[in-house]
Amino acid sequence: MNPQMLKQIQKIQAEMMERQQRLEETEFTGTSTGVSITLLGSKKVVDCKISADIIQDKEMLEDAICVAFNKAIEQVNSELEDILSSAKMPNFLGL
């Protein structure tokens, strides 16, 4: 493998690892009626807030938790997709 190609690949790999690390430390919050869930890009839940108004209705609370969590996960997945799609390998073959 050509040394210049190897350097470029290593640079891209280092950039990807750095962006992945930042993603894992970034907080994402999903909300639904009376519920807010915050998780890190590593998908670890770091906070959950539930309004007193929604506590009375168990089924509604369960649904709201699911919706809020899924919204937060969608944000993480979207950011991860952006990171992966931005990783463009150099065109060494001229294709």
MOPAC internal coordinates of N, CA, C and O (Angstrom, degrees):
PM7 1SCF
backbone

  N    0.0000 0     0.00 0     0.00 0    0    0    0
  C    1.4543 1     0.00 0     0.00 0    1    0    0
  C    1.5239 1   108.48 1     0.00 0    2    1    0
  O    1.2310 1   121.22 1   -42.99 1    3    2    1
  N    1.2556 1   115.27 1   137.01 1    3    2    1
  C    1.4467 1   124.24 1  -179.91 1    5    3    2
  C    1.5434 1   110.04 1   -63.51 1    6    5    3
  O    1.2310 1   119.09 1   -45.17 1    7    6    5
  N    1.3416 1   119.34 1   134.83 1    7    6    5
  C    1.4647 1   122.69 1  -176.40 1    9    7    6
  C    1.5275 1   113.30 1   -59.53 1   10    9    7
  O    1.2310 1   120.40 1   143.26 1   11   10    9
  N    1.3213 1   116.85 1   -36.74 1   11   10    9
  C    1.4710 1   120.29 1   179.04 1   13   11   10
  C    1.5348 1   109.98 1   -65.43 1   14   13   11
  O    1.2310 1   120.63 1   138.01 1   15   14   13
  N    1.3189 1   116.40 1   -41.99 1   15   14   13
  C    1.4600 1   121.43 1   179.03 1   17   15   14
  C    1.5274 1   109.56 1   -62.85 1   18   17   15
  O    1.2310 1   120.23 1   136.77 1   19   18   17
  N    1.3028 1   117.16 1   -43.23 1   19   18   17
  C    1.4530 1   122.54 1   179.96 1   21   19   18
  C    1.5309 1   110.61 1   -61.86 1   22   21   19
  O    1.2310 1   120.53 1   137.06 1   23   22   21
  N    1.3365 1   116.60 1   -42.94 1   23   22   21
  C    1.4723 1   120.66 1   178.69 1   25   23   22
  C    1.5272 1   110.69 1   -61.72 1   26   25   23
  O    1.2310 1   120.25 1   136.59 1   27   26   25
  N    1.3156 1   117.13 1   -43.41 1   27   26   25
  C    1.4629 1   120.82 1  -179.34 1   29   27   26
  C    1.5283 1   110.82 1   -65.28 1   30   29   27
  O    1.2310 1   120.38 1   138.81 1   31   30   29
  N    1.3074 1   116.88 1   -41.19 1   31   30   29
  C    1.4690 1   120.87 1   178.76 1   33   31   30
  C    1.5213 1   109.99 1   -64.48 1   34   33   31
  O    1.2310 1   119.93 1   137.74 1   35   34   33
  N    1.3277 1   117.74 1   -42.26 1   35   34   33
  C    1.4606 1   121.44 1   178.58 1   37   35   34
  C    1.5249 1   111.07 1   -64.30 1   38   37   35
  O    1.2310 1   120.43 1   141.87 1   39   38   37
  N    1.3272 1   116.78 1   -38.13 1   39   38   37
  C    1.4736 1   121.29 1   178.23 1   41   39   38
  C    1.5243 1   109.97 1   -64.12 1   42   41   39
  O    1.2310 1   120.39 1   134.58 1   43   42   41
  N    1.3041 1   116.86 1   -45.42 1   43   42   41
  C    1.4674 1   121.18 1   179.31 1   45   43   42
  C    1.5253 1   109.85 1   -62.44 1   46   45   43
  O    1.2310 1   120.66 1   136.90 1   47   46   45
  N    1.3252 1   116.34 1   -43.10 1   47   46   45
  C    1.4638 1   120.47 1   179.60 1   49   47   46
  C    1.5231 1   110.77 1   -62.50 1   50   49   47
  O    1.2310 1   119.40 1   137.58 1   51   50   49
  N    1.3220 1   118.75 1   -42.42 1   51   50   49
  C    1.4625 1   122.35 1   179.19 1   53   51   50
  C    1.5276 1   110.83 1   -64.19 1   54   53   51
  O    1.2310 1   120.36 1   138.32 1   55   54   53
  N    1.3341 1   116.91 1   -41.68 1   55   54   53
  C    1.4662 1   120.95 1   178.32 1   57   55   54
  C    1.5285 1   110.92 1   -63.32 1   58   57   55
  O    1.2310 1   120.85 1   138.20 1   59   58   57
  N    1.3227 1   115.98 1   -41.80 1   59   58   57
  C    1.4681 1   120.09 1   179.27 1   61   59   58
  C    1.5268 1   110.92 1   -64.10 1   62   61   59
  O    1.2310 1   120.14 1   138.15 1   63   62   61
  N    1.3083 1   117.33 1   -41.85 1   63   62   61
  C    1.4566 1   120.78 1   179.80 1   65   63   62
  C    1.5303 1   110.63 1   -64.71 1   66   65   63
  O    1.2310 1   120.43 1   140.82 1   67   66   65
  N    1.3221 1   116.78 1   -39.18 1   67   66   65
  C    1.4659 1   121.23 1   178.54 1   69   67   66
  C    1.5332 1   111.01 1   -65.01 1   70   69   67
  O    1.2310 1   120.65 1   135.38 1   71   70   69
  N    1.3161 1   116.37 1   -44.62 1   71   70   69
  C    1.4680 1   120.24 1   179.10 1   73   71   70
  C    1.5238 1   111.07 1   -65.50 1   74   73   71
  O    1.2310 1   120.31 1   141.52 1   75   74   73
  N    1.3279 1   117.01 1   -38.48 1   75   74   73
  C    1.4631 1   121.23 1   177.72 1   77   75   74
  C    1.5304 1   110.27 1   -62.66 1   78   77   75
  O    1.2310 1   120.51 1   137.68 1   79   78   77
  N    1.3253 1   116.62 1   -42.32 1   79   78   77
  C    1.4647 1   121.18 1   179.13 1   81   79   78
  C    1.5303 1   110.56 1   -62.89 1   82   81   79
  O    1.2310 1   120.57 1   135.65 1   83   82   81
  N    1.3422 1   116.52 1   -44.35 1   83   82   81
  C    1.4746 1   119.83 1   178.10 1   85   83   82
  C    1.5258 1   110.48 1   -61.99 1   86   85   83
  O    1.2310 1   120.77 1   138.97 1   87   86   85
  N    1.3330 1   116.14 1   -41.03 1   87   86   85
  C    1.4644 1   120.23 1   178.72 1   89   87   86
  C    1.5194 1   110.48 1   -59.32 1   90   89   87
  O    1.2310 1   120.28 1   134.11 1   91   90   89
  N    1.3218 1   117.08 1   -45.89 1   91   90   89
  C    1.4588 1   121.06 1  -177.19 1   93   91   90
  C    1.5249 1   112.29 1   -62.81 1   94   93   91
  O    1.2310 1   119.89 1   155.17 1   95   94   93
  N    1.3267 1   117.82 1   -24.83 1   95   94   93
  C    1.4604 1   122.15 1  -179.42 1   97   95   94
  C    1.5304 1   113.10 1   -95.43 1   98   97   95
  O    1.2310 1   120.30 1   171.88 1   99   98   97
  N    1.3163 1   117.04 1    -8.12 1   99   98   97
  C    1.4680 1   121.57 1  -178.46 1  101   99   98
  C    1.5252 1   110.17 1   -81.53 1  102  101   99
  O    1.2310 1   120.93 1   -39.31 1  103  102  101
  N    1.3308 1   115.82 1   140.69 1  103  102  101
  C    1.4608 1   120.54 1   178.19 1  105  103  102
  C    1.5318 1   110.84 1   -93.73 1  106  105  103
  O    1.2310 1   121.17 1   -40.29 1  107  106  105
  N    1.3158 1   115.37 1   139.71 1  107  106  105
  C    1.4583 1   123.39 1   177.90 1  109  107  106
  C    1.5207 1   107.45 1  -127.01 1  110  109  107
  O    1.2310 1   120.53 1   -44.60 1  111  110  109
  N    1.3330 1   116.60 1   135.40 1  111  110  109
  C    1.4582 1   120.29 1  -177.64 1  113  111  110
  C    1.5139 1   110.30 1  -121.57 1  114  113  111
  O    1.2310 1   121.55 1   -51.44 1  115  114  113
  N    1.3212 1   114.64 1   128.56 1  115  114  113
  C    1.4523 1   121.57 1   174.48 1  117  115  114
  C    1.5216 1   107.76 1  -110.09 1  118  117  115
  O    1.2310 1   120.73 1   -40.94 1  119  118  117
  N    1.3203 1   116.22 1   139.06 1  119  118  117
  C    1.4641 1   119.57 1  -179.55 1  121  119  118
  C    1.5137 1   110.84 1  -127.59 1  122  121  119
  O    1.2310 1   122.00 1   -24.64 1  123  122  121
  N    1.3039 1   113.77 1   155.36 1  123  122  121
  C    1.4523 1   122.85 1   174.34 1  125  123  122
  C    1.5234 1   105.36 1  -150.25 1  126  125  123
  O    1.2310 1   119.91 1    -3.56 1  127  126  125
  N    1.2879 1   117.78 1   176.44 1  127  126  125
  C    1.4532 1   121.47 1  -178.57 1  129  127  126
  C    1.5262 1   111.28 1   -51.84 1  130  129  127
  O    1.2310 1   120.73 1   -71.60 1  131  130  129
  N    1.3232 1   116.21 1   108.40 1  131  130  129
  C    1.4527 1   121.18 1   175.41 1  133  131  130
  C    1.5152 1   116.11 1    77.03 1  134  133  131
  O    1.2310 1   119.57 1  -174.59 1  135  134  133
  N    1.3388 1   118.42 1     5.41 1  135  134  133
  C    1.4612 1   121.23 1  -177.75 1  137  135  134
  C    1.5306 1   109.74 1  -135.44 1  138  137  135
  O    1.2310 1   121.37 1   -40.56 1  139  138  137
  N    1.3335 1   114.98 1   139.44 1  139  138  137
  C    1.4544 1   121.84 1   174.89 1  141  139  138
  C    1.5224 1   107.58 1  -136.08 1  142  141  139
  O    1.2310 1   120.58 1   -53.38 1  143  142  141
  N    1.3323 1   116.50 1   126.62 1  143  142  141
  C    1.4590 1   121.24 1   179.64 1  145  143  142
  C    1.5251 1   107.98 1  -123.66 1  146  145  143
  O    1.2310 1   121.30 1   -51.37 1  147  146  145
  N    1.3289 1   115.12 1   128.63 1  147  146  145
  C    1.4572 1   121.16 1   178.62 1  149  147  146
  C    1.5222 1   108.38 1  -114.96 1  150  149  147
  O    1.2310 1   121.68 1   -48.39 1  151  150  149
  N    1.3306 1   114.39 1   131.61 1  151  150  149
  C    1.4540 1   118.88 1   176.31 1  153  151  150
  C    1.5061 1   109.78 1  -136.88 1  154  153  151
  O    1.2310 1   121.55 1   -20.00 1  155  154  153
  N    1.3125 1   114.64 1   160.00 1  155  154  153
  C    1.4576 1   121.22 1   177.18 1  157  155  154
  C    1.5222 1   108.97 1   -83.04 1  158  157  155
  O    1.2310 1   121.15 1   -15.29 1  159  158  157
  N    1.3129 1   115.41 1   164.71 1  159  158  157
  C    1.4556 1   120.49 1   175.69 1  161  159  158
  C    1.5191 1   112.14 1   -60.52 1  162  161  159
  O    1.2310 1   120.45 1   160.42 1  163  162  161
  N    1.3120 1   116.74 1   -19.58 1  163  162  161
  C    1.4630 1   121.11 1   175.77 1  165  163  162
  C    1.5277 1   110.80 1   -78.80 1  166  165  163
  O    1.2310 1   120.87 1   179.96 1  167  166  165
  N    1.3351 1   115.94 1    -0.04 1  167  166  165
  C    1.4693 1   125.38 1   177.71 1  169  167  166
  C    1.5222 1   112.98 1    72.47 1  170  169  167
  O    1.2310 1   120.58 1  -155.54 1  171  170  169
  N    1.3228 1   116.50 1    24.46 1  171  170  169
  C    1.4583 1   122.26 1   174.21 1  173  171  170
  C    1.5248 1   107.87 1   -93.99 1  174  173  171
  O    1.2310 1   120.45 1   -53.89 1  175  174  173
  N    1.3306 1   116.74 1   126.11 1  175  174  173
  C    1.4639 1   121.42 1   179.02 1  177  175  174
  C    1.5210 1   108.63 1   -71.19 1  178  177  175
  O    1.2310 1   120.67 1   -51.80 1  179  178  177
  N    1.3435 1   116.32 1   128.20 1  179  178  177
  C    1.4615 1   120.62 1   179.80 1  181  179  178
  C    1.5262 1   112.89 1  -114.41 1  182  181  179
  O    1.2310 1   120.10 1   165.96 1  183  182  181
  N    1.3282 1   117.42 1   -14.04 1  183  182  181
  C    1.4564 1   119.59 1   179.41 1  185  183  182
  C    1.5238 1   109.89 1  -160.56 1  186  185  183
  O    1.2310 1   121.53 1   -33.62 1  187  186  185
  N    1.3102 1   114.68 1   146.38 1  187  186  185
  C    1.4594 1   121.70 1   177.15 1  189  187  186
  C    1.5187 1   107.63 1  -145.07 1  190  189  187
  O    1.2310 1   120.57 1   -57.70 1  191  190  189
  N    1.3121 1   116.51 1   122.30 1  191  190  189
  C    1.4637 1   121.33 1   179.32 1  193  191  190
  C    1.5261 1   108.17 1  -117.81 1  194  193  191
  O    1.2310 1   121.23 1   -45.94 1  195  194  193
  N    1.3355 1   115.26 1   134.06 1  195  194  193
  C    1.4575 1   120.74 1   179.56 1  197  195  194
  C    1.5225 1   107.71 1  -128.47 1  198  197  195
  O    1.2310 1   121.09 1   -53.26 1  199  198  197
  N    1.3217 1   115.53 1   126.74 1  199  198  197
  C    1.4591 1   121.31 1   178.53 1  201  199  198
  C    1.5239 1   110.01 1   -71.43 1  202  201  199
  O    1.2310 1   120.77 1   -38.10 1  203  202  201
  N    1.3140 1   116.14 1   141.90 1  203  202  201
  C    1.4674 1   121.19 1   178.88 1  205  203  202
  C    1.5276 1   111.07 1   -60.66 1  206  205  203
  O    1.2310 1   119.97 1   150.94 1  207  206  205
  N    1.3256 1   117.66 1   -29.06 1  207  206  205
  C    1.4656 1   121.77 1  -178.44 1  209  207  206
  C    1.5225 1   112.61 1   -62.45 1  210  209  207
  O    1.2310 1   120.21 1   147.83 1  211  210  209
  N    1.3167 1   117.20 1   -32.17 1  211  210  209
  C    1.4630 1   120.42 1  -174.07 1  213  211  210
  C    1.5365 1   112.34 1   -90.80 1  214  213  211
  O    1.2310 1   119.95 1   166.50 1  215  214  213
  N    1.2991 1   117.70 1   -13.50 1  215  214  213
  C    1.4641 1   121.46 1  -176.15 1  217  215  214
  C    1.5245 1   112.07 1   -63.00 1  218  217  215
  O    1.2310 1   119.81 1   152.68 1  219  218  217
  N    1.2923 1   117.97 1   -27.32 1  219  218  217
  C    1.4600 1   122.06 1  -177.29 1  221  219  218
  C    1.5269 1   113.27 1   -67.59 1  222  221  219
  O    1.2310 1   120.59 1   153.59 1  223  222  221
  N    1.3202 1   116.48 1   -26.41 1  223  222  221
  C    1.4636 1   120.81 1  -176.53 1  225  223  222
  C    1.5280 1   109.51 1  -110.55 1  226  225  223
  O    1.2310 1   120.31 1   -83.35 1  227  226  225
  N    1.3261 1   117.01 1    96.65 1  227  226  225
  C    1.4629 1   123.08 1  -174.64 1  229  227  226
  C    1.5276 1   112.21 1   -56.84 1  230  229  227
  O    1.2310 1   119.94 1   133.03 1  231  230  229
  N    1.3060 1   117.73 1   -46.97 1  231  230  229
  C    1.4667 1   121.15 1  -177.87 1  233  231  230
  C    1.5224 1   111.47 1   -64.52 1  234  233  231
  O    1.2310 1   120.89 1   137.12 1  235  234  233
  N    1.3155 1   115.91 1   -42.88 1  235  234  233
  C    1.4614 1   120.59 1   178.94 1  237  235  234
  C    1.5415 1   110.01 1   -64.68 1  238  237  235
  O    1.2310 1   120.20 1   140.19 1  239  238  237
  N    1.3190 1   117.22 1   -39.81 1  239  238  237
  C    1.4579 1   121.66 1   178.22 1  241  239  238
  C    1.5265 1   110.83 1   -63.18 1  242  241  239
  O    1.2310 1   120.46 1   134.32 1  243  242  241
  N    1.3109 1   116.73 1   -45.68 1  243  242  241
  C    1.4653 1   120.75 1   178.85 1  245  243  242
  C    1.5275 1   111.14 1   -59.55 1  246  245  243
  O    1.2310 1   120.75 1   135.06 1  247  246  245
  N    1.3330 1   116.18 1   -44.94 1  247  246  245
  C    1.4669 1   120.39 1   178.73 1  249  247  246
  C    1.5316 1   111.32 1   -63.48 1  250  249  247
  O    1.2310 1   120.68 1   137.35 1  251  250  249
  N    1.3217 1   116.31 1   -42.65 1  251  250  249
  C    1.4639 1   120.77 1  -178.38 1  253  251  250
  C    1.5282 1   110.91 1   -64.58 1  254  253  251
  O    1.2310 1   120.07 1   141.34 1  255  254  253
  N    1.3212 1   117.47 1   -38.66 1  255  254  253
  C    1.4693 1   121.11 1   177.61 1  257  255  254
  C    1.5210 1   109.78 1   -62.74 1  258  257  255
  O    1.2310 1   120.54 1   134.17 1  259  258  257
  N    1.3101 1   116.58 1   -45.83 1  259  258  257
  C    1.4774 1   120.58 1   179.40 1  261  259  258
  C    1.5181 1   111.34 1   -61.17 1  262  261  259
  O    1.2310 1   120.16 1   135.21 1  263  262  261
  N    1.3166 1   117.30 1   -44.79 1  263  262  261
  C    1.4661 1   121.18 1  -179.15 1  265  263  262
  C    1.5224 1   110.31 1   -63.72 1  266  265  263
  O    1.2310 1   120.04 1   133.10 1  267  266  265
  N    1.3257 1   117.54 1   -46.90 1  267  266  265
  C    1.4638 1   120.99 1  -178.92 1  269  267  266
  C    1.5274 1   110.90 1   -62.34 1  270  269  267
  O    1.2310 1   120.57 1   135.80 1  271  270  269
  N    1.3184 1   116.51 1   -44.20 1  271  270  269
  C    1.4615 1   120.11 1   179.90 1  273  271  270
  C    1.5283 1   110.43 1   -63.04 1  274  273  271
  O    1.2310 1   120.07 1   134.42 1  275  274  273
  N    1.3180 1   117.47 1   -45.58 1  275  274  273
  C    1.4639 1   121.26 1  -179.75 1  277  275  274
  C    1.5254 1   111.89 1   -62.78 1  278  277  275
  O    1.2310 1   120.08 1   143.25 1  279  278  277
  N    1.3262 1   117.45 1   -36.75 1  279  278  277
  C    1.4656 1   120.40 1   177.17 1  281  279  278
  C    1.5218 1   110.97 1   -64.55 1  282  281  279
  O    1.2310 1   120.35 1   138.39 1  283  282  281
  N    1.3206 1   116.94 1   -41.61 1  283  282  281
  C    1.4624 1   120.33 1   178.52 1  285  283  282
  C    1.5277 1   110.58 1   -65.15 1  286  285  283
  O    1.2310 1   120.26 1   136.88 1  287  286  285
  N    1.3206 1   117.11 1   -43.12 1  287  286  285
  C    1.4679 1   121.18 1   178.48 1  289  287  286
  C    1.5304 1   110.57 1   -62.13 1  290  289  287
  O    1.2310 1   120.16 1   139.87 1  291  290  289
  N    1.3329 1   117.29 1   -40.13 1  291  290  289
  C    1.4664 1   120.76 1   178.40 1  293  291  290
  C    1.5283 1   110.62 1   -60.38 1  294  293  291
  O    1.2310 1   120.32 1   140.86 1  295  294  293
  N    1.3309 1   116.99 1   -39.14 1  295  294  293
  C    1.4631 1   120.75 1   178.62 1  297  295  294
  C    1.5313 1   110.74 1   -63.73 1  298  297  295
  O    1.2310 1   120.73 1   135.31 1  299  298  297
  N    1.3211 1   116.22 1   -44.69 1  299  298  297
  C    1.4721 1   120.40 1   178.64 1  301  299  298
  C    1.5218 1   110.00 1   -61.56 1  302  301  299
  O    1.2310 1   120.53 1   131.94 1  303  302  301
  N    1.3243 1   116.60 1   -48.06 1  303  302  301
  C    1.4673 1   120.78 1  -178.22 1  305  303  302
  C    1.5238 1   111.71 1   -63.13 1  306  305  303
  O    1.2310 1   120.46 1   142.87 1  307  306  305
  N    1.3201 1   116.73 1   -37.13 1  307  306  305
  C    1.4629 1   120.92 1   178.35 1  309  307  306
  C    1.5307 1   110.48 1   -64.96 1  310  309  307
  O    1.2310 1   120.72 1   136.46 1  311  310  309
  N    1.3168 1   116.22 1   -43.54 1  311  310  309
  C    1.4639 1   120.52 1   178.54 1  313  311  310
  C    1.5274 1   110.58 1   -64.46 1  314  313  311
  O    1.2310 1   120.30 1   137.92 1  315  314  313
  N    1.3163 1   117.03 1   -42.08 1  315  314  313
  C    1.4575 1   121.32 1   178.31 1  317  315  314
  C    1.5230 1   110.72 1   -62.75 1  318  317  315
  O    1.2310 1   120.51 1   139.11 1  319  318  317
  N    1.3087 1   116.63 1   -40.89 1  319  318  317
  C    1.4651 1   121.26 1   177.75 1  321  319  318
  C    1.5293 1   110.82 1   -61.90 1  322  321  319
  O    1.2310 1   120.75 1   139.46 1  323  322  321
  N    1.3434 1   116.16 1   -40.54 1  323  322  321
  C    1.4654 1   119.95 1   177.50 1  325  323  322
  C    1.5263 1   110.93 1   -62.40 1  326  325  323
  O    1.2310 1   120.74 1   138.34 1  327  326  325
  N    1.3254 1   116.20 1   -41.66 1  327  326  325
  C    1.4585 1   120.51 1   179.66 1  329  327  326
  C    1.5245 1   109.95 1   -62.46 1  330  329  327
  O    1.2310 1   120.70 1   132.65 1  331  330  329
  N    1.3163 1   116.26 1   -47.35 1  331  330  329
  C    1.4644 1   120.12 1  -177.54 1  333  331  330
  C    1.5285 1   111.75 1   -67.09 1  334  333  331
  O    1.2310 1   120.22 1   141.92 1  335  334  333
  N    1.3142 1   117.18 1   -38.08 1  335  334  333
  C    1.4644 1   119.41 1  -178.86 1  337  335  334
  C    1.5259 1   111.92 1   -72.00 1  338  337  335
  O    1.2310 1   120.43 1   156.74 1  339  338  337
  N    1.3284 1   116.79 1   -23.26 1  339  338  337
  C    1.4649 1   119.22 1   179.80 1  341  339  338
  C    1.5201 1   112.11 1   -81.66 1  342  341  339
  O    1.2310 1   120.16 1   170.85 1  343  342  341
  N    1.3094 1   117.31 1    -9.15 1  343  342  341
  C    1.4751 1   121.21 1  -179.88 1  345  343  342
  C    1.5133 1   108.61 1   -81.42 1  346  345  343
  O    1.2310 1   121.04 1   -91.65 1  347  346  345
  N    1.2891 1   115.62 1    88.35 1  347  346  345
  C    1.4526 1   120.17 1  -179.31 1  349  347  346
  C    1.5178 1   108.90 1   -99.82 1  350  349  347
  O    1.2310 1   121.58 1   -58.75 1  351  350  349
  N    1.3002 1   114.57 1   121.25 1  351  350  349
  C    1.4544 1   119.31 1   178.01 1  353  351  350
  C    1.5159 1   109.49 1   -76.00 1  354  353  351
  O    1.2310 1   120.12 1   -37.88 1  355  354  353
  N    1.3178 1   117.38 1   142.12 1  355  354  353
  C    1.4646 1   120.14 1   178.33 1  357  355  354
  C    1.5314 1   110.37 1   -63.06 1  358  357  355
  O    1.2310 1   120.92 1   -32.93 1  359  358  357
  N    1.2846 1   115.84 1   147.07 1  359  358  357
  C    1.4610 1   121.67 1  -178.55 1  361  359  358
  C    1.5236 1   109.64 1   -88.24 1  362  361  359
  O    1.2310 1   120.71 1   -94.71 1  363  362  361
  N    1.3236 1   116.25 1    85.29 1  363  362  361
  C    1.4552 1   120.47 1  -178.01 1  365  363  362
  C    1.5182 1   112.95 1   -80.45 1  366  365  363
  O    1.2310 1   120.81 1   161.02 1  367  366  365
  N    1.3051 1   116.06 1   -18.98 1  367  366  365
  C    1.4692 1   119.56 1  -176.47 1  369  367  366
  C    1.5215 1   112.97 1   -94.78 1  370  369  367
  O    1.2310 1   120.82 1   175.41 1  371  370  369
  N    1.3344 1   116.04 1    -4.59 1  371  370  369
  C    1.4529 1   119.75 1   179.95 1  373  371  370
  C    1.5067 1   113.21 1    73.33 1  374  373  371
  O    1.2310 1   120.37 1  -157.25 1  375  374  373
  N    1.3240 1   116.90 1    22.75 1  375  374  373
  C    1.4788 1   120.23 1  -179.55 1  377  375  374
  C    1.4968 1   111.31 1   -84.20 1  378  377  375
  O    1.2310 1   120.10 1   180.00 1  379  378  377

